[in-house]
Amino acid sequence: MASDDKTFWQCDEVGEEAALERAPTGISTVSPRMRIGGRRTIPGGQAVVETLETEGVRECDAWRCAILGPGASGRLGSKKPGILGRGGSGVSLSEQKGTVARRLLVVVAHPDDAEFTVAGSVALWAREGHHIWYVICTDGSRGTSDPKLTPQELSAIRAEEQRAAARMLGVQEVAFLGYVDGSLEPSIDLRRDLTRMIRRHRPDVLICQDPTVRWSGQEYINHPDHIAAGEASLAAVFPAARDRLAFPELLVEGLEPHKVAEVYVTGSREPDLWVDISSAIDLKIRALKEHRSQVDETNLEQRIREWARRAAQGREGLEYAESFKYFRLR
């Protein structure tokens, strides 16, 4: 194994080519054969891995394998999740199988949702040369207490704020589906529109909100639009975008079926993938400040840093993180 600072994925008794096929995005180097029940230190770093404890294992599910770099640690084959990110450089999606740029589609309910939840990761991925598109499901026309603003005026303001934030992060394009803010439902129409976006952009990775989270602690009730956007996104990924006979009208538009390889769900109660955003936290905060109609800059930086620090809590070697529930689809 090379003694540099690359990220490694370790899997028991599979050849390198097969292991790379099973590895999550961002993994370019594998240790194809590890001794079961042993311990090993990755050269060039301090990471120590406990290998699989059950004999006869021939492959590992991606979310059960530790993803390690200098300063990070994890356990293979256990319920303890792995860590993505190394030394503040974040996840390197481009590292899998060379330096091929990947295609990422971020789907959220409102302008500013992406900046609150995934802007650090988006900034890192854009910096690495990946192609990133935003899809905003609603028009953002309800989010104000200013009696002088009409819904149409607010919608236009928020669209410009979103475009400015996206440009800052390196996002290539922002699409607005125009559903009424506060009234979004996981309807067939929304599923069709998101399926259209998936087939048009043909992403390798889709990032969306968690439709299963209704509240958090005693201080936050999740917006119903977030739930609807997440539900429709997952339904569009599977099975609608994949199945040729789903929404045949899209075939008339020249949009062929597409299989999304990976899904990152943000805001999950059960995250199993962390992106180290320590090198992008400042840019995340600056992008959020573009949403002037929505954010109070008083203590904004402190709050964002605290949330990112809380997401990284218990993850050795991480100061700031964004967390996801991760799926690699077959």
N, C-alpha and C positions, 0 to 999 in steps of 0.2 A: 504493500500500500504506500502511496506517495506520502512524503512527509511535508505537505504544505497545509494551507489553511482552508482547503476545500471542505465541503460538507459531505459526509459519508452516510450511506445507508447500509446496514449490515443484515444479511439474511442467510439462513442456514441452508447449506447444501443445494444451491442452485447455481447454474452457470452464470457468468457475468451478463451475457446478453439477456437471458431470461430474467435475471434480477433487475436489470435496468427497465425492462418492460413493466415490472410490478412496482417499481419505485415511484414515490410521489414526485410531482414536478419539483425541479430544483436539485435533483440528485444526479450526479454524473459519474460518481465513483462508488463502487460497491466492494465489500469484502464477501465474495461468493461462498466461502466455506469457513465457518467459525466452529470451534469446538464447543459442543453443548455443555452447559454448566460451568463454563470458565469465565475468566475476567480478562479484559484486554484494554490497554491504553492506546488511544489513537496517536500515532506519531505526529509530532508537530503541535500537539495540544494536550490539555489536561483531562480530556473526556475519558471516562471509564465506563465501559458497558458491561452489564451482566447479560450473558447470552441466554438463549432459550433454555428452559429448565426441563422441557419434555423431549424425550428422545423420539426420533422418527419424524420430526417435523420437516417438511420439504418446502414450504413457502410461508410467508408472513403476509397478513393483510397490512396494507399501507398504514392504517391508523393504529396498528398495534406494534409498529416498529419504531424504535427510537431514531430520531434524526439529529445527528450530533455534530458539534464543532468545538473548537477550543473553548473551554469554560462551560460547556453544557454537558449534562448527563441524563441518562434515561435507562429504562429497562426494556429489553426486547421480550415480546411475547406476554407482557403483563398488561394490566389495566391502566398502568401509569403511562400517560401520553408522552409522546416525543416532543422535541422542541425544534422549531425551524428558526434559523437565524444564527449568525456567528459573529462575535466580536463587534456587533453594532452595524454589520453590513446588510442585514436582513436576508430574506429568502431570495435566492438567485434562480428564478424560473428559467433563465436562459441556459443554465448549466446542463440541463438534461440533454444528453446526446449532442454534445457540442454547444454551439452558441446560437441555435436557431431561435429567432424571436417567436414568442407565443402570442396568441390572440385572447384577450380577456374582455368579458362583458360584465359590467357592474349594473345591477338592476335594483333600484330603490324607489320608495314611495314619493319622497318629497325632495325639492332642492334643499340642500344642506345635509340630508341624511348620510350621503357618502362621506362627506367631510368629517362628520362626527364619528363615523364607525370605521372607515377603511382608508382614509386619506394617507396615513403613514405608509401603509402597504402599497397603495397605488403610486405614491411618489417614488418608492424604491423600485417597483416594477417598471415604471416609465423610464427611470434613470438607467435601467439595465437594457432598454431598447425594445420592450414589449409594446404591442399595439393594444390600446385600451379605449373602450367606448363606454359611455354612460347612457343608461336609459332611465328617465325620470317618469314615473307613472302618472303623477297628478300635476295640476297646474299651479299648486302652491297658493291658491287664491283665498285661503281662510286664515292664514297664520299672522294675524295682526290684531292689536287692540286700538289702532289709530282710526278714529271715526271719519277722518277725512279721506281715507283711501278706499277706492272702489275695488271689488275683486279683480277687475280687468287690469287696473293699475298695479295692484300688488303682484299679480301673476307676471306681468312684464318686468317688474323690478326684480323679482326672484329669479326669473330666467336669466337675466343679465348677470346677477350675482353668481348663479351657478356656472355660467360660461366662464366668468373671470376666475373662479376657484379652480375649475377644470383646466384652464390654460396654465395656471400656476403650477399645477401638479403634473402636467404633461399628458393629459387626456386628449385624445385626438378629436373626439366628436361627442356632443351631447344631444340626445334625442328626447323630446318631450311628447309623451303620449296624450296629454291633455285631459285626463280624467279629472273630475271635480274633486278638489282637496276636501278631505273629511268624509267622502262618500264612496271611497274605493271599495270594490267587492272583488273577490276572486272569481269573476264571471268568465263565461266562455269567450266573450269578446276580449277581455284582458288577456286570457290565455292565448287566444289567436294572435293578438298584437305582439305578445312577447315571443311566441313561436316564430312569427315573421322576423323579429329582430335577431333571433338566434340563427335562423336559416340564412339571413342576409349577411351577418357578420361572421358566422361560422366559428365561434370561439372555442378554444381549447379548454378554457376555464370560465365558469360563470360564478359570480359573487352575488349573493342576495341576502335578504333579511330573514330572520328565523320566524316562521309562522306559528311556532308552538309556544312562544313566550307571551303570556298575557300580562304579567306584572313582574316586578323585581323588588324584593324586600318590602318595606312599608312606605316607600317614598316614590315609587314610579309605577304608573299604569301604562302599558305599551299602547301606542297609538293604533287604532284598528286598521288604518291604512298600511302600517308596517306589516301587520299580520297578513292582510290581503295580498300585498305585493310579494311577500315571501311564498305564500301558498300558490299563487299563480305562476311564479317563477319556477318553482320545483315541478309543477305540473307541465309547464312548457318544456322544461328539460327532458322530463320523462313522464309520459311517453310521446308527447305531441310532436316535438321537433324531430324525433327519431322516426316516427311511423309515417310511412308514405301516404296512407289513406286518411290520416288525421288532417283536417282542414285542406281538402283537395283544391280549394280556391287558391291556396298559396302556390300550388304547382302551376296554375295558370299564370301566376306572376313570375314564374321562372325560378321559384325558390325550392330547391331540392331538399330532402331530409338531411339532417345533420345530427351526429351524436356528440354531445358534450362529454369530454373525458373526465373533467374534475369539477367539483362544486365546493365553494367555500361559503359557509353560512355564518353570517356575523350576528352578534348578539345572543349567541347560544348559551344555555345554562350548562351544557355539556361540551365545552370546547376540547378539542384534542389536537389542535395545531396552533402554534403561536408564531407570529412574525415579529422579529426584533425591529422596532421602529426608532431605536435610539438616535440614529443618524438622520431621521426624517421628522422628528417630533416638532421641531421649529417650523418646518414647512407646513406641516399639518395645521398648526395653530394659525399661521399666516393665511392659509386657504380658508379656514373657518371665519376669519375676520372679514373676508370678502362678503359674507352673508350679513351685511350691515342691518338689514331690516329684521333680522332674526336673533342676533346674538348681542348680549350685553357684554362689552369687553371688560367690565369690572370683574376681576378674578377669573376671567376666561382661561388665561394661560395656566393659572394654578389648578383649575378644575380639570382641564384636559390632561395635564401632567399627572394629576392624582389618579384619574381614571386609567391612564396608560400604565402607571406604576402598579395599580391594583391588578390589572390584567396580567402583568408580569410576575406577580407575587408567587413565590414558590418555584419559579423557573430559574434555576441557577445560571448566572451569567447574563441575565436580561435585566435591564433597568426599566425600559418602556416597551410595551408590546400591544399588539392587537390580536385578538384570539378568534378562532373559527371552529366550527364543526366541519370536518373535512370528509368528502366522499370522492373516491376514485371509481368511476363507473366502468363496467365491463361491456 
